[in-house]
Amino acid sequence: MLSGDAGRERPEVLVRRSARAARPDVLHALAAGLEEEGVPFRVEEARGGAAYELAHAAALASRLRVGIGVDADGRVCVHHAQLPLSAPVAAGPPESARLLGHNAARLVTGIPLKPEPA
């Protein structure tokens, strides 16, 4: 017997990564943050764009309504589908990817976001 969700994608955070992104370490750090919080994710390549544009488009396409964008320079942005394009939840340099992965997952689960280290 088929369930009502048959044929639908599973709920997951969508990560849109610029095809020109040259830093695989950023994707690994993002994945670690998301996995440590227990939230599934999927990575798609995009033609390009700023991290906030990629993140917003990813959020709109995600069933969880949370998206992450990684631009060609490795900058990372977390966005929610209900927020305007110009108002991401969080953004940062490549070195903040793991924290941003955690916070994207926490946005989904409703747990308070982790603060940036001082």
Phi and psi restraints in degrees (range 20) as a CNS / XPLOR table:
assign (resid 1 and name C) (resid 2 and name N)
       (resid 2 and name CA) (resid 2 and name C) 1.0 -89.1 20.0 2
assign (resid 2 and name N) (resid 2 and name CA)
       (resid 2 and name C) (resid 3 and name N) 1.0 141.5 20.0 2
assign (resid 2 and name C) (resid 3 and name N)
       (resid 3 and name CA) (resid 3 and name C) 1.0 -85.7 20.0 2
assign (resid 3 and name N) (resid 3 and name CA)
       (resid 3 and name C) (resid 4 and name N) 1.0 170.2 20.0 2
assign (resid 3 and name C) (resid 4 and name N)
       (resid 4 and name CA) (resid 4 and name C) 1.0 -66.7 20.0 2
assign (resid 4 and name N) (resid 4 and name CA)
       (resid 4 and name C) (resid 5 and name N) 1.0 -17.7 20.0 2
assign (resid 4 and name C) (resid 5 and name N)
       (resid 5 and name CA) (resid 5 and name C) 1.0 -94.3 20.0 2
assign (resid 5 and name N) (resid 5 and name CA)
       (resid 5 and name C) (resid 6 and name N) 1.0 4.7 20.0 2
assign (resid 5 and name C) (resid 6 and name N)
       (resid 6 and name CA) (resid 6 and name C) 1.0 -57.4 20.0 2
assign (resid 6 and name N) (resid 6 and name CA)
       (resid 6 and name C) (resid 7 and name N) 1.0 133.1 20.0 2
assign (resid 6 and name C) (resid 7 and name N)
       (resid 7 and name CA) (resid 7 and name C) 1.0 84.9 20.0 2
assign (resid 7 and name N) (resid 7 and name CA)
       (resid 7 and name C) (resid 8 and name N) 1.0 -10.3 20.0 2
assign (resid 7 and name C) (resid 8 and name N)
       (resid 8 and name CA) (resid 8 and name C) 1.0 -89.1 20.0 2
assign (resid 8 and name N) (resid 8 and name CA)
       (resid 8 and name C) (resid 9 and name N) 1.0 153.1 20.0 2
assign (resid 8 and name C) (resid 9 and name N)
       (resid 9 and name CA) (resid 9 and name C) 1.0 -72.6 20.0 2
assign (resid 9 and name N) (resid 9 and name CA)
       (resid 9 and name C) (resid 10 and name N) 1.0 150.1 20.0 2
assign (resid 9 and name C) (resid 10 and name N)
       (resid 10 and name CA) (resid 10 and name C) 1.0 -73.9 20.0 2
assign (resid 10 and name N) (resid 10 and name CA)
       (resid 10 and name C) (resid 11 and name N) 1.0 153.0 20.0 2
assign (resid 10 and name C) (resid 11 and name N)
       (resid 11 and name CA) (resid 11 and name C) 1.0 -67.0 20.0 2
assign (resid 11 and name N) (resid 11 and name CA)
       (resid 11 and name C) (resid 12 and name N) 1.0 130.1 20.0 2
assign (resid 11 and name C) (resid 12 and name N)
       (resid 12 and name CA) (resid 12 and name C) 1.0 -162.2 20.0 2
assign (resid 12 and name N) (resid 12 and name CA)
       (resid 12 and name C) (resid 13 and name N) 1.0 155.7 20.0 2
assign (resid 12 and name C) (resid 13 and name N)
       (resid 13 and name CA) (resid 13 and name C) 1.0 -75.3 20.0 2
assign (resid 13 and name N) (resid 13 and name CA)
       (resid 13 and name C) (resid 14 and name N) 1.0 133.9 20.0 2
assign (resid 13 and name C) (resid 14 and name N)
       (resid 14 and name CA) (resid 14 and name C) 1.0 -98.6 20.0 2
assign (resid 14 and name N) (resid 14 and name CA)
       (resid 14 and name C) (resid 15 and name N) 1.0 128.7 20.0 2
assign (resid 14 and name C) (resid 15 and name N)
       (resid 15 and name CA) (resid 15 and name C) 1.0 -108.7 20.0 2
assign (resid 15 and name N) (resid 15 and name CA)
       (resid 15 and name C) (resid 16 and name N) 1.0 118.4 20.0 2
assign (resid 15 and name C) (resid 16 and name N)
       (resid 16 and name CA) (resid 16 and name C) 1.0 -104.6 20.0 2
assign (resid 16 and name N) (resid 16 and name CA)
       (resid 16 and name C) (resid 17 and name N) 1.0 121.5 20.0 2
assign (resid 16 and name C) (resid 17 and name N)
       (resid 17 and name CA) (resid 17 and name C) 1.0 -116.7 20.0 2
assign (resid 17 and name N) (resid 17 and name CA)
       (resid 17 and name C) (resid 18 and name N) 1.0 132.6 20.0 2
assign (resid 17 and name C) (resid 18 and name N)
       (resid 18 and name CA) (resid 18 and name C) 1.0 -60.3 20.0 2
assign (resid 18 and name N) (resid 18 and name CA)
       (resid 18 and name C) (resid 19 and name N) 1.0 134.8 20.0 2
assign (resid 18 and name C) (resid 19 and name N)
       (resid 19 and name CA) (resid 19 and name C) 1.0 -62.1 20.0 2
assign (resid 19 and name N) (resid 19 and name CA)
       (resid 19 and name C) (resid 20 and name N) 1.0 -20.4 20.0 2
assign (resid 19 and name C) (resid 20 and name N)
       (resid 20 and name CA) (resid 20 and name C) 1.0 -91.2 20.0 2
assign (resid 20 and name N) (resid 20 and name CA)
       (resid 20 and name C) (resid 21 and name N) 1.0 1.0 20.0 2
assign (resid 20 and name C) (resid 21 and name N)
       (resid 21 and name CA) (resid 21 and name C) 1.0 -61.1 20.0 2
assign (resid 21 and name N) (resid 21 and name CA)
       (resid 21 and name C) (resid 22 and name N) 1.0 128.3 20.0 2
assign (resid 21 and name C) (resid 22 and name N)
       (resid 22 and name CA) (resid 22 and name C) 1.0 -107.1 20.0 2
assign (resid 22 and name N) (resid 22 and name CA)
       (resid 22 and name C) (resid 23 and name N) 1.0 8.8 20.0 2
assign (resid 22 and name C) (resid 23 and name N)
       (resid 23 and name CA) (resid 23 and name C) 1.0 -121.0 20.0 2
assign (resid 23 and name N) (resid 23 and name CA)
       (resid 23 and name C) (resid 24 and name N) 1.0 90.4 20.0 2
assign (resid 23 and name C) (resid 24 and name N)
       (resid 24 and name CA) (resid 24 and name C) 1.0 -64.0 20.0 2
assign (resid 24 and name N) (resid 24 and name CA)
       (resid 24 and name C) (resid 25 and name N) 1.0 -22.8 20.0 2
assign (resid 24 and name C) (resid 25 and name N)
       (resid 25 and name CA) (resid 25 and name C) 1.0 -62.3 20.0 2
assign (resid 25 and name N) (resid 25 and name CA)
       (resid 25 and name C) (resid 26 and name N) 1.0 -29.9 20.0 2
assign (resid 25 and name C) (resid 26 and name N)
       (resid 26 and name CA) (resid 26 and name C) 1.0 -65.7 20.0 2
assign (resid 26 and name N) (resid 26 and name CA)
       (resid 26 and name C) (resid 27 and name N) 1.0 -45.8 20.0 2
assign (resid 26 and name C) (resid 27 and name N)
       (resid 27 and name CA) (resid 27 and name C) 1.0 -64.2 20.0 2
assign (resid 27 and name N) (resid 27 and name CA)
       (resid 27 and name C) (resid 28 and name N) 1.0 -39.8 20.0 2
assign (resid 27 and name C) (resid 28 and name N)
       (resid 28 and name CA) (resid 28 and name C) 1.0 -63.6 20.0 2
assign (resid 28 and name N) (resid 28 and name CA)
       (resid 28 and name C) (resid 29 and name N) 1.0 -41.6 20.0 2
assign (resid 28 and name C) (resid 29 and name N)
       (resid 29 and name CA) (resid 29 and name C) 1.0 -67.3 20.0 2
assign (resid 29 and name N) (resid 29 and name CA)
       (resid 29 and name C) (resid 30 and name N) 1.0 -42.2 20.0 2
assign (resid 29 and name C) (resid 30 and name N)
       (resid 30 and name CA) (resid 30 and name C) 1.0 -58.9 20.0 2
assign (resid 30 and name N) (resid 30 and name CA)
       (resid 30 and name C) (resid 31 and name N) 1.0 -47.8 20.0 2
assign (resid 30 and name C) (resid 31 and name N)
       (resid 31 and name CA) (resid 31 and name C) 1.0 -59.0 20.0 2
assign (resid 31 and name N) (resid 31 and name CA)
       (resid 31 and name C) (resid 32 and name N) 1.0 -41.9 20.0 2
assign (resid 31 and name C) (resid 32 and name N)
       (resid 32 and name CA) (resid 32 and name C) 1.0 -61.1 20.0 2
assign (resid 32 and name N) (resid 32 and name CA)
       (resid 32 and name C) (resid 33 and name N) 1.0 -45.3 20.0 2
assign (resid 32 and name C) (resid 33 and name N)
       (resid 33 and name CA) (resid 33 and name C) 1.0 -61.7 20.0 2
assign (resid 33 and name N) (resid 33 and name CA)
       (resid 33 and name C) (resid 34 and name N) 1.0 -44.8 20.0 2
assign (resid 33 and name C) (resid 34 and name N)
       (resid 34 and name CA) (resid 34 and name C) 1.0 -65.4 20.0 2
assign (resid 34 and name N) (resid 34 and name CA)
       (resid 34 and name C) (resid 35 and name N) 1.0 -45.2 20.0 2
assign (resid 34 and name C) (resid 35 and name N)
       (resid 35 and name CA) (resid 35 and name C) 1.0 -65.1 20.0 2
assign (resid 35 and name N) (resid 35 and name CA)
       (resid 35 and name C) (resid 36 and name N) 1.0 -38.1 20.0 2
assign (resid 35 and name C) (resid 36 and name N)
       (resid 36 and name CA) (resid 36 and name C) 1.0 -64.1 20.0 2
assign (resid 36 and name N) (resid 36 and name CA)
       (resid 36 and name C) (resid 37 and name N) 1.0 -25.7 20.0 2
assign (resid 36 and name C) (resid 37 and name N)
       (resid 37 and name CA) (resid 37 and name C) 1.0 -92.8 20.0 2
assign (resid 37 and name N) (resid 37 and name CA)
       (resid 37 and name C) (resid 38 and name N) 1.0 -5.2 20.0 2
assign (resid 37 and name C) (resid 38 and name N)
       (resid 38 and name CA) (resid 38 and name C) 1.0 77.7 20.0 2
assign (resid 38 and name N) (resid 38 and name CA)
       (resid 38 and name C) (resid 39 and name N) 1.0 25.6 20.0 2
assign (resid 38 and name C) (resid 39 and name N)
       (resid 39 and name CA) (resid 39 and name C) 1.0 -108.6 20.0 2
assign (resid 39 and name N) (resid 39 and name CA)
       (resid 39 and name C) (resid 40 and name N) 1.0 127.0 20.0 2
assign (resid 39 and name C) (resid 40 and name N)
       (resid 40 and name CA) (resid 40 and name C) 1.0 -71.1 20.0 2
assign (resid 40 and name N) (resid 40 and name CA)
       (resid 40 and name C) (resid 41 and name N) 1.0 153.9 20.0 2
assign (resid 40 and name C) (resid 41 and name N)
       (resid 41 and name CA) (resid 41 and name C) 1.0 -148.0 20.0 2
assign (resid 41 and name N) (resid 41 and name CA)
       (resid 41 and name C) (resid 42 and name N) 1.0 163.9 20.0 2
assign (resid 41 and name C) (resid 42 and name N)
       (resid 42 and name CA) (resid 42 and name C) 1.0 -139.1 20.0 2
assign (resid 42 and name N) (resid 42 and name CA)
       (resid 42 and name C) (resid 43 and name N) 1.0 142.3 20.0 2
assign (resid 42 and name C) (resid 43 and name N)
       (resid 43 and name CA) (resid 43 and name C) 1.0 -108.4 20.0 2
assign (resid 43 and name N) (resid 43 and name CA)
       (resid 43 and name C) (resid 44 and name N) 1.0 133.2 20.0 2
assign (resid 43 and name C) (resid 44 and name N)
       (resid 44 and name CA) (resid 44 and name C) 1.0 -125.4 20.0 2
assign (resid 44 and name N) (resid 44 and name CA)
       (resid 44 and name C) (resid 45 and name N) 1.0 146.3 20.0 2
assign (resid 44 and name C) (resid 45 and name N)
       (resid 45 and name CA) (resid 45 and name C) 1.0 -90.4 20.0 2
assign (resid 45 and name N) (resid 45 and name CA)
       (resid 45 and name C) (resid 46 and name N) 1.0 144.4 20.0 2
assign (resid 45 and name C) (resid 46 and name N)
       (resid 46 and name CA) (resid 46 and name C) 1.0 -124.5 20.0 2
assign (resid 46 and name N) (resid 46 and name CA)
       (resid 46 and name C) (resid 47 and name N) 1.0 159.7 20.0 2
assign (resid 46 and name C) (resid 47 and name N)
       (resid 47 and name CA) (resid 47 and name C) 1.0 -65.8 20.0 2
assign (resid 47 and name N) (resid 47 and name CA)
       (resid 47 and name C) (resid 48 and name N) 1.0 -28.4 20.0 2
assign (resid 47 and name C) (resid 48 and name N)
       (resid 48 and name CA) (resid 48 and name C) 1.0 156.2 20.0 2
assign (resid 48 and name N) (resid 48 and name CA)
       (resid 48 and name C) (resid 49 and name N) 1.0 -171.3 20.0 2
assign (resid 48 and name C) (resid 49 and name N)
       (resid 49 and name CA) (resid 49 and name C) 1.0 123.5 20.0 2
assign (resid 49 and name N) (resid 49 and name CA)
       (resid 49 and name C) (resid 50 and name N) 1.0 166.9 20.0 2
assign (resid 49 and name C) (resid 50 and name N)
       (resid 50 and name CA) (resid 50 and name C) 1.0 -72.8 20.0 2
assign (resid 50 and name N) (resid 50 and name CA)
       (resid 50 and name C) (resid 51 and name N) 1.0 155.2 20.0 2
assign (resid 50 and name C) (resid 51 and name N)
       (resid 51 and name CA) (resid 51 and name C) 1.0 -56.4 20.0 2
assign (resid 51 and name N) (resid 51 and name CA)
       (resid 51 and name C) (resid 52 and name N) 1.0 -41.2 20.0 2
assign (resid 51 and name C) (resid 52 and name N)
       (resid 52 and name CA) (resid 52 and name C) 1.0 -67.9 20.0 2
assign (resid 52 and name N) (resid 52 and name CA)
       (resid 52 and name C) (resid 53 and name N) 1.0 -33.8 20.0 2
assign (resid 52 and name C) (resid 53 and name N)
       (resid 53 and name CA) (resid 53 and name C) 1.0 -69.2 20.0 2
assign (resid 53 and name N) (resid 53 and name CA)
       (resid 53 and name C) (resid 54 and name N) 1.0 -43.6 20.0 2
assign (resid 53 and name C) (resid 54 and name N)
       (resid 54 and name CA) (resid 54 and name C) 1.0 -63.2 20.0 2
assign (resid 54 and name N) (resid 54 and name CA)
       (resid 54 and name C) (resid 55 and name N) 1.0 -41.6 20.0 2
assign (resid 54 and name C) (resid 55 and name N)
       (resid 55 and name CA) (resid 55 and name C) 1.0 -65.7 20.0 2
assign (resid 55 and name N) (resid 55 and name CA)
       (resid 55 and name C) (resid 56 and name N) 1.0 -42.8 20.0 2
assign (resid 55 and name C) (resid 56 and name N)
       (resid 56 and name CA) (resid 56 and name C) 1.0 -65.1 20.0 2
assign (resid 56 and name N) (resid 56 and name CA)
       (resid 56 and name C) (resid 57 and name N) 1.0 -44.7 20.0 2
assign (resid 56 and name C) (resid 57 and name N)
       (resid 57 and name CA) (resid 57 and name C) 1.0 -61.8 20.0 2
assign (resid 57 and name N) (resid 57 and name CA)
       (resid 57 and name C) (resid 58 and name N) 1.0 -39.4 20.0 2
assign (resid 57 and name C) (resid 58 and name N)
       (resid 58 and name CA) (resid 58 and name C) 1.0 -65.0 20.0 2
assign (resid 58 and name N) (resid 58 and name CA)
       (resid 58 and name C) (resid 59 and name N) 1.0 -41.7 20.0 2
assign (resid 58 and name C) (resid 59 and name N)
       (resid 59 and name CA) (resid 59 and name C) 1.0 -62.3 20.0 2
assign (resid 59 and name N) (resid 59 and name CA)
       (resid 59 and name C) (resid 60 and name N) 1.0 -41.2 20.0 2
assign (resid 59 and name C) (resid 60 and name N)
       (resid 60 and name CA) (resid 60 and name C) 1.0 -65.4 20.0 2
assign (resid 60 and name N) (resid 60 and name CA)
       (resid 60 and name C) (resid 61 and name N) 1.0 -29.6 20.0 2
assign (resid 60 and name C) (resid 61 and name N)
       (resid 61 and name CA) (resid 61 and name C) 1.0 -89.5 20.0 2
assign (resid 61 and name N) (resid 61 and name CA)
       (resid 61 and name C) (resid 62 and name N) 1.0 -13.7 20.0 2
assign (resid 61 and name C) (resid 62 and name N)
       (resid 62 and name CA) (resid 62 and name C) 1.0 -85.7 20.0 2
assign (resid 62 and name N) (resid 62 and name CA)
       (resid 62 and name C) (resid 63 and name N) 1.0 137.0 20.0 2
assign (resid 62 and name C) (resid 63 and name N)
       (resid 63 and name CA) (resid 63 and name C) 1.0 -65.5 20.0 2
assign (resid 63 and name N) (resid 63 and name CA)
       (resid 63 and name C) (resid 64 and name N) 1.0 -24.8 20.0 2
assign (resid 63 and name C) (resid 64 and name N)
       (resid 64 and name CA) (resid 64 and name C) 1.0 -85.5 20.0 2
assign (resid 64 and name N) (resid 64 and name CA)
       (resid 64 and name C) (resid 65 and name N) 1.0 -7.5 20.0 2
assign (resid 64 and name C) (resid 65 and name N)
       (resid 65 and name CA) (resid 65 and name C) 1.0 67.1 20.0 2
assign (resid 65 and name N) (resid 65 and name CA)
       (resid 65 and name C) (resid 66 and name N) 1.0 20.9 20.0 2
assign (resid 65 and name C) (resid 66 and name N)
       (resid 66 and name CA) (resid 66 and name C) 1.0 -123.8 20.0 2
assign (resid 66 and name N) (resid 66 and name CA)
       (resid 66 and name C) (resid 67 and name N) 1.0 132.4 20.0 2
assign (resid 66 and name C) (resid 67 and name N)
       (resid 67 and name CA) (resid 67 and name C) 1.0 -135.4 20.0 2
assign (resid 67 and name N) (resid 67 and name CA)
       (resid 67 and name C) (resid 68 and name N) 1.0 155.7 20.0 2
assign (resid 67 and name C) (resid 68 and name N)
       (resid 68 and name CA) (resid 68 and name C) 1.0 -125.5 20.0 2
assign (resid 68 and name N) (resid 68 and name CA)
       (resid 68 and name C) (resid 69 and name N) 1.0 136.8 20.0 2
assign (resid 68 and name C) (resid 69 and name N)
       (resid 69 and name CA) (resid 69 and name C) 1.0 -117.9 20.0 2
assign (resid 69 and name N) (resid 69 and name CA)
       (resid 69 and name C) (resid 70 and name N) 1.0 140.1 20.0 2
assign (resid 69 and name C) (resid 70 and name N)
       (resid 70 and name CA) (resid 70 and name C) 1.0 -127.4 20.0 2
assign (resid 70 and name N) (resid 70 and name CA)
       (resid 70 and name C) (resid 71 and name N) 1.0 117.1 20.0 2
assign (resid 70 and name C) (resid 71 and name N)
       (resid 71 and name CA) (resid 71 and name C) 1.0 -86.8 20.0 2
assign (resid 71 and name N) (resid 71 and name CA)
       (resid 71 and name C) (resid 72 and name N) 1.0 -179.4 20.0 2
assign (resid 71 and name C) (resid 72 and name N)
       (resid 72 and name CA) (resid 72 and name C) 1.0 -61.6 20.0 2
assign (resid 72 and name N) (resid 72 and name CA)
       (resid 72 and name C) (resid 73 and name N) 1.0 -26.0 20.0 2
assign (resid 72 and name C) (resid 73 and name N)
       (resid 73 and name CA) (resid 73 and name C) 1.0 -90.6 20.0 2
assign (resid 73 and name N) (resid 73 and name CA)
       (resid 73 and name C) (resid 74 and name N) 1.0 0.2 20.0 2
assign (resid 73 and name C) (resid 74 and name N)
       (resid 74 and name CA) (resid 74 and name C) 1.0 88.9 20.0 2
assign (resid 74 and name N) (resid 74 and name CA)
       (resid 74 and name C) (resid 75 and name N) 1.0 2.3 20.0 2
assign (resid 74 and name C) (resid 75 and name N)
       (resid 75 and name CA) (resid 75 and name C) 1.0 -66.1 20.0 2
assign (resid 75 and name N) (resid 75 and name CA)
       (resid 75 and name C) (resid 76 and name N) 1.0 143.7 20.0 2
assign (resid 75 and name C) (resid 76 and name N)
       (resid 76 and name CA) (resid 76 and name C) 1.0 -120.6 20.0 2
assign (resid 76 and name N) (resid 76 and name CA)
       (resid 76 and name C) (resid 77 and name N) 1.0 142.0 20.0 2
assign (resid 76 and name C) (resid 77 and name N)
       (resid 77 and name CA) (resid 77 and name C) 1.0 -139.2 20.0 2
assign (resid 77 and name N) (resid 77 and name CA)
       (resid 77 and name C) (resid 78 and name N) 1.0 139.4 20.0 2
assign (resid 77 and name C) (resid 78 and name N)
       (resid 78 and name CA) (resid 78 and name C) 1.0 -111.4 20.0 2
assign (resid 78 and name N) (resid 78 and name CA)
       (resid 78 and name C) (resid 79 and name N) 1.0 132.9 20.0 2
assign (resid 78 and name C) (resid 79 and name N)
       (resid 79 and name CA) (resid 79 and name C) 1.0 -135.2 20.0 2
assign (resid 79 and name N) (resid 79 and name CA)
       (resid 79 and name C) (resid 80 and name N) 1.0 156.0 20.0 2
assign (resid 79 and name C) (resid 80 and name N)
       (resid 80 and name CA) (resid 80 and name C) 1.0 -117.6 20.0 2
assign (resid 80 and name N) (resid 80 and name CA)
       (resid 80 and name C) (resid 81 and name N) 1.0 143.3 20.0 2
assign (resid 80 and name C) (resid 81 and name N)
       (resid 81 and name CA) (resid 81 and name C) 1.0 -62.2 20.0 2
assign (resid 81 and name N) (resid 81 and name CA)
       (resid 81 and name C) (resid 82 and name N) 1.0 -24.5 20.0 2
assign (resid 81 and name C) (resid 82 and name N)
       (resid 82 and name CA) (resid 82 and name C) 1.0 -83.7 20.0 2
assign (resid 82 and name N) (resid 82 and name CA)
       (resid 82 and name C) (resid 83 and name N) 1.0 -7.7 20.0 2
assign (resid 82 and name C) (resid 83 and name N)
       (resid 83 and name CA) (resid 83 and name C) 1.0 -94.5 20.0 2
assign (resid 83 and name N) (resid 83 and name CA)
       (resid 83 and name C) (resid 84 and name N) 1.0 150.5 20.0 2
assign (resid 83 and name C) (resid 84 and name N)
       (resid 84 and name CA) (resid 84 and name C) 1.0 -66.2 20.0 2
assign (resid 84 and name N) (resid 84 and name CA)
       (resid 84 and name C) (resid 85 and name N) 1.0 155.3 20.0 2
assign (resid 84 and name C) (resid 85 and name N)
       (resid 85 and name CA) (resid 85 and name C) 1.0 -49.0 20.0 2
assign (resid 85 and name N) (resid 85 and name CA)
       (resid 85 and name C) (resid 86 and name N) 1.0 -40.6 20.0 2
assign (resid 85 and name C) (resid 86 and name N)
       (resid 86 and name CA) (resid 86 and name C) 1.0 -82.9 20.0 2
assign (resid 86 and name N) (resid 86 and name CA)
       (resid 86 and name C) (resid 87 and name N) 1.0 4.9 20.0 2
assign (resid 86 and name C) (resid 87 and name N)
       (resid 87 and name CA) (resid 87 and name C) 1.0 -128.8 20.0 2
assign (resid 87 and name N) (resid 87 and name CA)
       (resid 87 and name C) (resid 88 and name N) 1.0 68.9 20.0 2
assign (resid 87 and name C) (resid 88 and name N)
       (resid 88 and name CA) (resid 88 and name C) 1.0 -67.4 20.0 2
assign (resid 88 and name N) (resid 88 and name CA)
       (resid 88 and name C) (resid 89 and name N) 1.0 161.8 20.0 2
assign (resid 88 and name C) (resid 89 and name N)
       (resid 89 and name CA) (resid 89 and name C) 1.0 -68.8 20.0 2
assign (resid 89 and name N) (resid 89 and name CA)
       (resid 89 and name C) (resid 90 and name N) 1.0 -44.7 20.0 2
assign (resid 89 and name C) (resid 90 and name N)
       (resid 90 and name CA) (resid 90 and name C) 1.0 -160.2 20.0 2
assign (resid 90 and name N) (resid 90 and name CA)
       (resid 90 and name C) (resid 91 and name N) 1.0 155.5 20.0 2
assign (resid 90 and name C) (resid 91 and name N)
       (resid 91 and name CA) (resid 91 and name C) 1.0 -154.3 20.0 2
assign (resid 91 and name N) (resid 91 and name CA)
       (resid 91 and name C) (resid 92 and name N) 1.0 156.9 20.0 2
assign (resid 91 and name C) (resid 92 and name N)
       (resid 92 and name CA) (resid 92 and name C) 1.0 -173.6 20.0 2
assign (resid 92 and name N) (resid 92 and name CA)
       (resid 92 and name C) (resid 93 and name N) 1.0 177.8 20.0 2
assign (resid 92 and name C) (resid 93 and name N)
       (resid 93 and name CA) (resid 93 and name C) 1.0 -73.5 20.0 2
assign (resid 93 and name N) (resid 93 and name CA)
       (resid 93 and name C) (resid 94 and name N) 1.0 171.7 20.0 2
assign (resid 93 and name C) (resid 94 and name N)
       (resid 94 and name CA) (resid 94 and name C) 1.0 -53.5 20.0 2
assign (resid 94 and name N) (resid 94 and name CA)
       (resid 94 and name C) (resid 95 and name N) 1.0 -34.2 20.0 2
assign (resid 94 and name C) (resid 95 and name N)
       (resid 95 and name CA) (resid 95 and name C) 1.0 -65.5 20.0 2
assign (resid 95 and name N) (resid 95 and name CA)
       (resid 95 and name C) (resid 96 and name N) 1.0 -16.4 20.0 2
assign (resid 95 and name C) (resid 96 and name N)
       (resid 96 and name CA) (resid 96 and name C) 1.0 -97.1 20.0 2
assign (resid 96 and name N) (resid 96 and name CA)
       (resid 96 and name C) (resid 97 and name N) 1.0 9.8 20.0 2
assign (resid 96 and name C) (resid 97 and name N)
       (resid 97 and name CA) (resid 97 and name C) 1.0 -58.9 20.0 2
assign (resid 97 and name N) (resid 97 and name CA)
       (resid 97 and name C) (resid 98 and name N) 1.0 -43.1 20.0 2
assign (resid 97 and name C) (resid 98 and name N)
       (resid 98 and name CA) (resid 98 and name C) 1.0 -63.5 20.0 2
assign (resid 98 and name N) (resid 98 and name CA)
       (resid 98 and name C) (resid 99 and name N) 1.0 -46.5 20.0 2
assign (resid 98 and name C) (resid 99 and name N)
       (resid 99 and name CA) (resid 99 and name C) 1.0 -59.9 20.0 2
assign (resid 99 and name N) (resid 99 and name CA)
       (resid 99 and name C) (resid 100 and name N) 1.0 -42.6 20.0 2
assign (resid 99 and name C) (resid 100 and name N)
       (resid 100 and name CA) (resid 100 and name C) 1.0 -67.6 20.0 2
assign (resid 100 and name N) (resid 100 and name CA)
       (resid 100 and name C) (resid 101 and name N) 1.0 -32.5 20.0 2
assign (resid 100 and name C) (resid 101 and name N)
       (resid 101 and name CA) (resid 101 and name C) 1.0 -63.6 20.0 2
assign (resid 101 and name N) (resid 101 and name CA)
       (resid 101 and name C) (resid 102 and name N) 1.0 -44.8 20.0 2
assign (resid 101 and name C) (resid 102 and name N)
       (resid 102 and name CA) (resid 102 and name C) 1.0 -57.6 20.0 2
assign (resid 102 and name N) (resid 102 and name CA)
       (resid 102 and name C) (resid 103 and name N) 1.0 -48.0 20.0 2
assign (resid 102 and name C) (resid 103 and name N)
       (resid 103 and name CA) (resid 103 and name C) 1.0 -70.0 20.0 2
assign (resid 103 and name N) (resid 103 and name CA)
       (resid 103 and name C) (resid 104 and name N) 1.0 -31.4 20.0 2
assign (resid 103 and name C) (resid 104 and name N)
       (resid 104 and name CA) (resid 104 and name C) 1.0 -63.7 20.0 2
assign (resid 104 and name N) (resid 104 and name CA)
       (resid 104 and name C) (resid 105 and name N) 1.0 -43.5 20.0 2
assign (resid 104 and name C) (resid 105 and name N)
       (resid 105 and name CA) (resid 105 and name C) 1.0 -64.3 20.0 2
assign (resid 105 and name N) (resid 105 and name CA)
       (resid 105 and name C) (resid 106 and name N) 1.0 -41.0 20.0 2
assign (resid 105 and name C) (resid 106 and name N)
       (resid 106 and name CA) (resid 106 and name C) 1.0 -67.9 20.0 2
assign (resid 106 and name N) (resid 106 and name CA)
       (resid 106 and name C) (resid 107 and name N) 1.0 -29.8 20.0 2
assign (resid 106 and name C) (resid 107 and name N)
       (resid 107 and name CA) (resid 107 and name C) 1.0 -62.4 20.0 2
assign (resid 107 and name N) (resid 107 and name CA)
       (resid 107 and name C) (resid 108 and name N) 1.0 -39.2 20.0 2
assign (resid 107 and name C) (resid 108 and name N)
       (resid 108 and name CA) (resid 108 and name C) 1.0 -68.1 20.0 2
assign (resid 108 and name N) (resid 108 and name CA)
       (resid 108 and name C) (resid 109 and name N) 1.0 -45.1 20.0 2
assign (resid 108 and name C) (resid 109 and name N)
       (resid 109 and name CA) (resid 109 and name C) 1.0 -85.1 20.0 2
assign (resid 109 and name N) (resid 109 and name CA)
       (resid 109 and name C) (resid 110 and name N) 1.0 -12.5 20.0 2
assign (resid 109 and name C) (resid 110 and name N)
       (resid 110 and name CA) (resid 110 and name C) 1.0 85.0 20.0 2
assign (resid 110 and name N) (resid 110 and name CA)
       (resid 110 and name C) (resid 111 and name N) 1.0 12.0 20.0 2
assign (resid 110 and name C) (resid 111 and name N)
       (resid 111 and name CA) (resid 111 and name C) 1.0 -84.6 20.0 2
assign (resid 111 and name N) (resid 111 and name CA)
       (resid 111 and name C) (resid 112 and name N) 1.0 143.4 20.0 2
assign (resid 111 and name C) (resid 112 and name N)
       (resid 112 and name CA) (resid 112 and name C) 1.0 -55.1 20.0 2
assign (resid 112 and name N) (resid 112 and name CA)
       (resid 112 and name C) (resid 113 and name N) 1.0 143.8 20.0 2
assign (resid 112 and name C) (resid 113 and name N)
       (resid 113 and name CA) (resid 113 and name C) 1.0 -68.5 20.0 2
assign (resid 113 and name N) (resid 113 and name CA)
       (resid 113 and name C) (resid 114 and name N) 1.0 148.6 20.0 2
assign (resid 113 and name C) (resid 114 and name N)
       (resid 114 and name CA) (resid 114 and name C) 1.0 -74.9 20.0 2
assign (resid 114 and name N) (resid 114 and name CA)
       (resid 114 and name C) (resid 115 and name N) 1.0 137.0 20.0 2
assign (resid 114 and name C) (resid 115 and name N)
       (resid 115 and name CA) (resid 115 and name C) 1.0 -74.5 20.0 2
assign (resid 115 and name N) (resid 115 and name CA)
       (resid 115 and name C) (resid 116 and name N) 1.0 155.6 20.0 2
assign (resid 115 and name C) (resid 116 and name N)
       (resid 116 and name CA) (resid 116 and name C) 1.0 -71.8 20.0 2
assign (resid 116 and name N) (resid 116 and name CA)
       (resid 116 and name C) (resid 117 and name N) 1.0 143.3 20.0 2
assign (resid 116 and name C) (resid 117 and name N)
       (resid 117 and name CA) (resid 117 and name C) 1.0 -63.9 20.0 2
assign (resid 117 and name N) (resid 117 and name CA)
       (resid 117 and name C) (resid 118 and name N) 1.0 146.5 20.0 2
